[in-house]
Amino acid sequence: MAEWLEVEVVLAWPDRIERRHLRLPDGATVLAAAEASGLLEGVEGAGLAVFGREVGVDQPLEHGDRVEILRPLLEDPKSRRRRRAGR
């Protein structure tokens, strides 16, 4: 097993797109990567995913993973579709 992991952390919102390539110690978690990237600063209520699948903050990372910082939902997607369909 390698001593280091190389991962990418991505924040992609409509008005802001940033990415960081990081080298972290083996056993690092999703939260550790997001915090080390500096992209969580000033972001409240964001979720975390690895390759598009939402995961817990204590999920261990593997070499080559892409951690995604998900923007908080402003509205439930199902409710929004129902409202639009009712028009």
Secondary structure, DSSP 8 states (H G I E B T S, - for coil): --SEEEEEEEEEETTEEEEEEEEEETT-BHHHHHHHHTTTTT--S-EEEETTEE--TT-B--TT-EEEEE---SS-HHHHHHHHHT-
